[in-house]
Amino acid sequence: MADKSMDGLNTFTDQSAAPAVDTSKMMRVGIIGCGWIADSHVKALLRQPDAQIVACADLVPGRVAEFCKRNGLDGMDIKEYPSHKELLDDDSLALDAVCICTYNRQHAGPAIYALEKGINVMLEKPFTVTLDEAVEVMKAEKKSGKVLSIGFQPRMDANMQQIKKICESGELGQIYYIQTGGGRRRGIPTPHGTSFIQEDTAGVGALGDIGCYSLDMVLNAIGYPKPLTVSGYKSAFFGKDPNYSGYKKGKGEEYSKLFGVDDFAAAFIRLEGGIILDFRIAWAMNLDTPGDTIIMGTKGSLRIPSTECWNGTVGGPMKLYHEVAGLQTETEIPVIKMSQGLFDLKIRTFLDACKNGTPAPVPSSQILYNQAIIDGIAKSAEAGKEVEIVIPEI
Ligand SMILES: NC(=O)c1ccc[n+]([C@@H]2O[C@H](COP(=O)([O-])OP(=O)(O)OC[C@H]3O[C@@H](n4cnc5c(N)ncnc54)[C@H](O)[C@@H]3O)[C@@H](O)[C@H]2O)c1
């Protein structure tokens, strides 16, 4: 039997207390896109004492009403709109911020429109589908002077922050090689419909959906060096298979025909500073994991265990491989238990940035490089050769 007496010795609870919130200014927030992830935004917003949800929009008739009902928003005097445009055109709402929770192909348009209206934006991940779209959003952001934060809640995880602290501490020496990625054995996301798998709504599959998290985990840790070149690959063997066992019973024929994105991607990326990034990501595979994340340096290397169902978080205690007084040693980095939910922190830090005029918690200037890699992998995979990553001026 396992010895339970040691439980808790290799975990710590994050003790950072939530600072008091200034409620003298209430933030009027609109929700654009009332699907699956919007539920998490609303739940987090309802827990903020200085946020008031005043409007919701969705393209599908009846979806706003269903959304309000299931999230307990009935009776809160919430205005309904048939798309982002009508909601953002209604100046009487006096919006301070919007949460854009639309599918990927509808990230750039609504974000640009909101910024042009002078409204702060929390934009769900991935930033966009293409690099060009991300650049256009950032031009609108620059012109507006408003806050644009990209929805990477794993950034709020103290364990993620610990990875960055370790990289910055010098414990690893000079970092020269990184392996990152993640996967799911049967995890093509179709629990609420097909918006993740259709080209015209998603535009990108596993590569953008969960690949963006793997990239952020390591790139944020090392200060987001500029990506230079990429040799990429993508495939869709599982998604296009009518017999894929992860599809709902009776849906295989329909979903496999609709499947228009990737379910696996891999790449070899050269970053500024001579760092090599080896990446692979899977929504579906005949394997438990495509590997842990590893960050290799001249003085030490860090192993970050993968999670079984990849969602961008740390899968267990990390291990530092280094030498102590000439002895090859492994040091376990304890898991930090979070006392606050990551979604609450994602929304709270965004609201604080809007109110205080401070930088976005997850700034577009960093995620631009994440998007450039995703875009580069797609382009290289299509071209069948290595491509240079060219990032336009903003
Ligand atoms: N941060 C996370 O943990 C997380 C988790 C899941 C999804 N996401 C991201 O959130 C986004 C949405 O995912 P989802 O699962 O909620 O998808 P979904 O398909 O369930 O919901 C999207 C909704 O947006 C609506 N919509 C699209 N364009 C619109 C527009 N212009 N105006 C108004 N409504 C519009 C659609 O009709 C749909 O109801 C995706 O980009 C996804 O990557 C993030």
The ligand as a Tripos MOL2 file, in Angstrom:
@<TRIPOS>MOLECULE
LIG
   44    48     1     0     0
SMALL
NO_CHARGES

@<TRIPOS>ATOM
      1 N1         -9.1870   29.4340  -22.8750 N.am      1 LIG1
      2 C1         -9.7120   28.2210  -22.9120 C.2       1 LIG1
      3 O1         -9.5340   27.4110  -22.0250 O.2       1 LIG1
      4 C2        -10.5810   27.8350  -24.0720 C.ar      1 LIG1
      5 C3        -11.3250   26.6670  -24.0110 C.ar      1 LIG1
      6 C4        -12.1790   26.3770  -25.0790 C.ar      1 LIG1
      7 C5        -12.2350   27.2120  -26.1780 C.ar      1 LIG1
      8 N2        -11.4510   28.3370  -26.2260 N.ar      1 LIG1
      9 C6        -11.4640   29.2230  -27.4020 C.3       1 LIG1
     10 O2        -12.6650   29.9720  -27.3910 O.3       1 LIG1
     11 C7        -13.1740   30.1520  -28.7130 C.3       1 LIG1
     12 C8        -14.6090   29.6960  -28.7550 C.3       1 LIG1
     13 O3        -14.6750   28.3290  -28.4120 O.3       1 LIG1
     14 P1        -16.0610   27.6610  -28.0160 P.3       1 LIG1
     15 O4        -15.7590   26.2840  -27.6140 O.co2     1 LIG1
     16 O5        -16.8210   28.5230  -27.0940 O.co2     1 LIG1
     17 O6        -16.7970   27.6430  -29.4520 O.3       1 LIG1
     18 P2        -18.3440   27.5810  -29.7420 P.3       1 LIG1
     19 O7        -18.4760   27.2180  -31.1760 O.co2     1 LIG1
     20 O8        -19.0140   26.7310  -28.7010 O.co2     1 LIG1
     21 O9        -18.8480   29.0600  -29.5050 O.3       1 LIG1
     22 C9        -18.5320   30.1280  -30.3380 C.3       1 LIG1
     23 C10       -19.7790   30.9840  -30.4910 C.3       1 LIG1
     24 O10       -19.4290   32.1960  -31.1400 O.3       1 LIG1
     25 C11       -20.5230   32.5810  -31.9650 C.3       1 LIG1
     26 N3        -20.0280   33.5580  -32.9370 N.ar      1 LIG1
     27 C12       -19.1490   33.3950  -33.9370 C.ar      1 LIG1
     28 N4        -18.9160   34.5440  -34.5810 N.ar      1 LIG1
     29 C13       -19.6530   35.4960  -33.9620 C.ar      1 LIG1
     30 C14       -19.8120   36.8860  -34.1540 C.ar      1 LIG1
     31 N5        -19.1590   37.5450  -35.1010 N.pl3     1 LIG1
     32 N6        -20.6650   37.5570  -33.3330 N.ar      1 LIG1
     33 C15       -21.3320   36.9050  -32.3560 C.ar      1 LIG1
     34 N7        -21.2060   35.5670  -32.1350 N.ar      1 LIG1
     35 C16       -20.3690   34.8680  -32.9170 C.ar      1 LIG1
     36 C17       -20.9820   31.2570  -32.5480 C.3       1 LIG1
     37 O11       -22.2790   31.3340  -33.0870 O.3       1 LIG1
     38 C18       -20.8660   30.3340  -31.3610 C.3       1 LIG1
     39 O12       -22.0650   30.2670  -30.6230 O.3       1 LIG1
     40 C19       -12.2440   29.3680  -29.6330 C.3       1 LIG1
     41 O13       -11.3730   30.2360  -30.2930 O.3       1 LIG1
     42 C20       -11.4690   28.4530  -28.6990 C.3       1 LIG1
     43 O14       -10.1350   28.1980  -29.1190 O.3       1 LIG1
     44 C21       -10.6490   28.6650  -25.1850 C.ar      1 LIG1
@<TRIPOS>BOND
     1     1     2 1
     2     2     3 2
     3     2     4 1
     4     4     5 ar
     5     4    44 ar
     6     5     6 ar
     7     6     7 ar
     8     7     8 ar
     9     8     9 1
    10     8    44 ar
    11     9    10 1
    12     9    42 1
    13    10    11 1
    14    11    12 1
    15    11    40 1
    16    12    13 1
    17    13    14 1
    18    14    15 2
    19    14    16 1
    20    14    17 1
    21    17    18 1
    22    18    19 2
    23    18    20 1
    24    18    21 1
    25    21    22 1
    26    22    23 1
    27    23    24 1
    28    23    38 1
    29    24    25 1
    30    25    26 1
    31    25    36 1
    32    26    27 ar
    33    26    35 ar
    34    27    28 ar
    35    28    29 ar
    36    29    30 ar
    37    29    35 ar
    38    30    31 1
    39    30    32 ar
    40    32    33 ar
    41    33    34 ar
    42    34    35 ar
    43    36    37 1
    44    36    38 1
    45    38    39 1
    46    40    41 1
    47    40    42 1
    48    42    43 1
@<TRIPOS>SUBSTRUCTURE
     1 LIG1         1 GROUP 0 **** ****
